[in-house]
Amino acid sequence: MNKRLLSTACILVVFTTGMTAQDVSVQDKLIDVFLNKTITAGTELENVHFLDDIAVTRGQSMLLASSDAIYNIGYGAFTSCKMADKELSAFNILNDKIYFAAQSTLYRLNAGDKAKKVMELPFNPHRMWGGSEVLYAFASDTNRNSLYAIEPNKGECTKIFKAESPIVGVGEFGECLMILCEDDFYEFHVRKGEYIKLPYNRRALGKLCSMTIDTRTGTIYLSAENGVFRIYEKQVQKICGDTGTLFFDADGLLVFNAQSPYILRLANELLYPDEKVIIQIR
């Protein structure tokens, strides 16, 4: 696949039906539901205000966080690790290790759920994403929306990108970073320090919310105000009407909505819908 397909080709939009993933019958075996109001009713999770981040461990455990705890979510069950003396603002996984930020301090969660201070940061992270070698963190400082690369083992932190609107998704894609903002989409070549602003149909998608990448196929998944979309083979295809933070794993695409809250996994069969109506976007 051409790694620069968005900057070198016209973008097509393929619209499927207007249903949400939650409308699909569980009997269809296309949707796994890990979290919703029915599941959380009467439990510790019922009134939790989750952060927007979601991560998946190598053992396929899903992790969520609130301002005072990290949660391990499974089928109809969960465990929690309380951080009573810390106020979490973001978390994610790097090299199978869980990192979280409490104000401007970065911690690592060690065995036995013990939090170990790693380093002080020159900013307060709002969101975090795990890369192959570094953590990426977004912060809004002095009216700037900045992206930082954090190397916890070296105790180093570098500002690498500035954006005009809040950063909501970061993914490594070959030698580039794909950076999704609420109002913009960038392809950023880190070593060269060069970027391209990528075109997208703002009217069709609405405000952008999240991004994840299937590096095996080169497929980019976006969630936006008007649903979940995938970018593949020079087309943007609408998958469903839900929205939230995305995470791709071997079993499909996770959609996490922190406000509702719910976690859905869309099976691979849903990620490649039949193409019915094609509208070319200029």
Secondary structure as GFF3:
##gff-version 3
##sequence-region A 1 282
A	DSSP	alpha_helix	5	8	.	.	.	ID=ss1
A	DSSP	beta_strand	12	15	.	.	.	ID=ss2
A	DSSP	three_ten_helix	21	23	.	.	.	ID=ss3
A	DSSP	three_ten_helix	26	28	.	.	.	ID=ss4
A	DSSP	beta_strand	31	35	.	.	.	ID=ss5
A	DSSP	alpha_helix	37	40	.	.	.	ID=ss6
A	DSSP	beta_strand	55	56	.	.	.	ID=ss7
A	DSSP	beta_strand	62	65	.	.	.	ID=ss8
A	DSSP	beta_strand	69	74	.	.	.	ID=ss9
A	DSSP	beta_strand	77	82	.	.	.	ID=ss10
A	DSSP	beta_strand	88	94	.	.	.	ID=ss11
A	DSSP	beta_strand	97	102	.	.	.	ID=ss12
A	DSSP	beta_strand	105	110	.	.	.	ID=ss13
A	DSSP	beta_strand	114	120	.	.	.	ID=ss14
A	DSSP	beta_strand	127	130	.	.	.	ID=ss15
A	DSSP	beta_strand	135	141	.	.	.	ID=ss16
A	DSSP	beta_strand	144	151	.	.	.	ID=ss17
A	DSSP	beta_strand	156	163	.	.	.	ID=ss18
A	DSSP	beta_strand	167	173	.	.	.	ID=ss19
A	DSSP	beta_strand	176	181	.	.	.	ID=ss20
A	DSSP	beta_strand	185	189	.	.	.	ID=ss21
A	DSSP	beta_strand	194	197	.	.	.	ID=ss22
A	DSSP	alpha_helix	202	205	.	.	.	ID=ss23
A	DSSP	beta_strand	208	214	.	.	.	ID=ss24
A	DSSP	beta_strand	219	224	.	.	.	ID=ss25
A	DSSP	beta_strand	227	232	.	.	.	ID=ss26
A	DSSP	beta_strand	235	240	.	.	.	ID=ss27
A	DSSP	beta_strand	245	249	.	.	.	ID=ss28
A	DSSP	beta_strand	252	257	.	.	.	ID=ss29
A	DSSP	beta_strand	262	266	.	.	.	ID=ss30
A	DSSP	alpha_helix	268	271	.	.	.	ID=ss31
A	DSSP	beta_strand	277	280	.	.	.	ID=ss32
###
